[in-house]
Amino acid sequence: MHLNLGRRATVTLAIAGSLLHPIIGRAATTDVARPDTATLYKKLRYRADDGLLFWWLDGTKFGQMDADIRPLFGMKVGTMARVKNQPDGTFTVTTLEIVFYTDLETGAFLKQW
């Protein structure tokens, strides 16, 4: 499956992620009827139960100079995250991420940029 997001969708997701980021450290609740923001974030970004999560992205990094926006290079990103619920209702996430930068025309991995 290949996910191809447009510029607006990508910007929307980035903004939503940045708005939710400060709540990561807050305690999660087990109240299913009224979950708090941390629980909602955990369920949307990771998973509700303990275990591994795999995430990948095949995208383009853009740069801006004055009003000119242009593609710089391709990115192939892979992330593995381990979610572990704690007895006090909080959760921990341990992640491993790898990013490869690629040439926009050939798709070859870049050794320098």
PEURPE-V290769 format. One record per residue. N is the residue number from 1. RES is the residue in one small letter. PHI is phi in whole degrees, -180 to 180 (999 if undefined). Layout:
n = (N,N)
res = (RES,RES)
phi = (PHI,PHI)
//
This chain:
n = (1,2,3,4,5,6,7,8,9,10,11,12,13,14,15,16,17,18,19,20,21,22,23,24,25,26,27,28,29,30,31,32,33,34,35,36,37,38,39,40,41,42,43,44,45,46,47,48,49,50,51,52,53,54,55,56,57,58,59,60,61,62,63,64,65,66,67,68,69,70,71,72,73,74,75,76,77,78,79,80,81,82,83,84,85,86,87,88,89,90,91,92,93,94,95,96,97,98,99,100,101,102,103,104,105,106,107,108,109,110,111,112,113)
res = (m,h,l,n,l,g,r,r,a,t,v,t,l,a,i,a,g,s,l,l,h,p,i,i,g,r,a,a,t,t,d,v,a,r,p,d,t,a,t,l,y,k,k,l,r,y,r,a,d,d,g,l,l,f,w,w,l,d,g,t,k,f,g,q,m,d,a,d,i,r,p,l,f,g,m,k,v,g,t,m,a,r,v,k,n,q,p,d,g,t,f,t,v,t,t,l,e,i,v,f,y,t,d,l,e,t,g,a,f,l,k,q,w)
phi = (999,-117,-99,-120,-95,-75,-61,-65,-64,-64,-64,-60,-65,-64,-66,-61,-64,-69,-73,-86,-55,-64,-93,-58,-79,-74,-70,-93,-113,-97,-72,-69,-68,-137,-68,-81,-63,-63,-66,-62,-61,-60,-69,-78,-89,-119,-158,-78,-103,-70,146,-92,-136,-113,-141,-142,-147,-120,-144,-124,-92,-110,-130,-129,-131,58,-98,-92,-111,-144,-71,-102,-163,-85,-135,-118,-119,-130,-131,-122,-125,-110,-101,-136,-79,-100,-60,-85,96,-85,-144,-120,-131,-113,-123,-131,-132,-131,-129,-114,-97,-128,-68,-66,-88,-99,80,-70,-67,-86,-95,-155,-142)
//
